[in-house]
Amino acid sequence: MAFERLKKKITKENLWLYILTLLKNGPVYGYEVRDKIKEKFGFDVAKITTYVVLYKLEREGLVRSMKENEKSQRKYYYITEKGRKTLEEGLKFLKKIINSLE
């Protein structure tokens, strides 16, 4: 039970880390984010949860979105410089925690 809570906290409750990690390799459209998280990190995320986190990241200036073209409904998300810095800070913090636990 404790291990399952840990997994949930480190994955779904900190989804922003995974999304920014995906975006640092290039733009991704919203629906594709879920598939890439499952493929790369091995856990499922609800579609609505993915979009909620993307919208929050955009409001915070960590990502920006852009439609492929005027006729397209598909919106691509890009990491911003602020997003890159925030991701770096998050990863440094996690590494520090892991090192102190070992």
DAURPE-V358347 format. One record per residue. N is the residue number from 0. RES is the residue in one small letter. PSI is psi in radians with two decimals (none if undefined). D_FIRST is the distance of its C-alpha to the first C-alpha in Angstrom with 2 decimals. Layout:
N_RES_PSI_D_FIRST, N_RES_PSI_D_FIRST
This chain:
0_m_-0.81_0.00, 1_a_-0.69_3.81, 2_f_-0.70_5.39, 3_e_-0.68_5.15, 4_r_-0.73_6.37, 5_l_-0.83_8.73, 6_k_-0.75_9.98, 7_k_-0.75_10.76, 8_k_-0.68_12.50, 9_i_-0.33_14.41, 10_t_-1.44_15.47, 11_k_-0.60_16.11, 12_e_-0.13_16.48, 13_n_0.72_18.88, 14_l_-0.48_20.65, 15_w_-0.62_23.95, 16_l_-0.76_23.53, 17_y_-0.70_23.33, 18_i_-0.80_26.16, 19_l_-0.62_28.41, 20_t_-0.74_27.84, 21_l_-0.78_29.02, 22_l_-0.39_31.93, 23_k_-0.29_33.22, 24_n_-0.02_34.33, 25_g_2.91_36.30, 26_p_2.59_36.28, 27_v_2.48_33.97, 28_y_2.71_34.33, 29_g_-0.88_31.59, 30_y_-0.57_30.81, 31_e_-0.46_30.76, 32_v_-0.81_28.03, 33_r_-0.84_25.31, 34_d_-0.72_26.70, 35_k_-0.62_27.03, 36_i_-0.77_23.45, 37_k_-0.80_22.30, 38_e_-0.84_25.00, 39_k_-0.66_24.62, 40_f_-0.20_20.97, 41_g_0.43_19.32, 42_f_2.70_17.43, 43_d_2.56_18.78, 44_v_2.44_19.87, 45_a_2.55_21.66, 46_k_-0.80_25.38, 47_i_-0.66_25.73, 48_t_-0.73_23.00, 49_t_-0.82_24.91, 50_y_-0.65_28.14, 51_v_-0.80_26.88, 52_v_-0.74_25.80, 53_l_-0.76_29.10, 54_y_-0.71_31.10, 55_k_-0.75_29.50, 56_l_-0.67_30.20, 57_e_-0.74_33.73, 58_r_-0.58_34.33, 59_e_-0.09_33.30, 60_g_0.30_35.71, 61_l_-0.41_33.20, 62_v_2.85_34.20, 63_r_2.72_37.25, 64_s_2.69_37.94, 65_m_2.39_41.07, 66_k_2.58_42.27, 67_e_-0.76_43.59, 68_n_3.09_46.93, 69_e_-0.57_48.45, 70_k_-0.32_48.06, 71_s_2.50_44.50, 72_q_-0.26_41.55, 73_r_2.18_39.22, 74_k_2.19_38.11, 75_y_2.51_37.22, 76_y_2.41_35.12, 77_y_2.49_36.19, 78_i_2.48_34.69, 79_t_3.01_36.99, 80_e_-0.71_37.96, 81_k_-0.67_35.94, 82_g_-0.72_32.93, 83_r_-0.77_33.56, 84_k_-0.72_33.80, 85_t_-0.70_30.62, 86_l_-0.81_28.73, 87_e_-0.78_30.30, 88_e_-0.76_29.30, 89_g_-0.77_25.67, 90_l_-0.69_25.59, 91_k_-0.74_27.41, 92_f_-0.80_24.96, 93_l_-0.71_21.95, 94_k_-0.71_24.02, 95_k_-0.77_24.89, 96_i_-0.83_21.32, 97_i_-0.78_20.47, 98_n_-0.66_23.74, 99_s_-0.39_23.12, 100_l_-0.35_19.77, 101_e_none_21.52
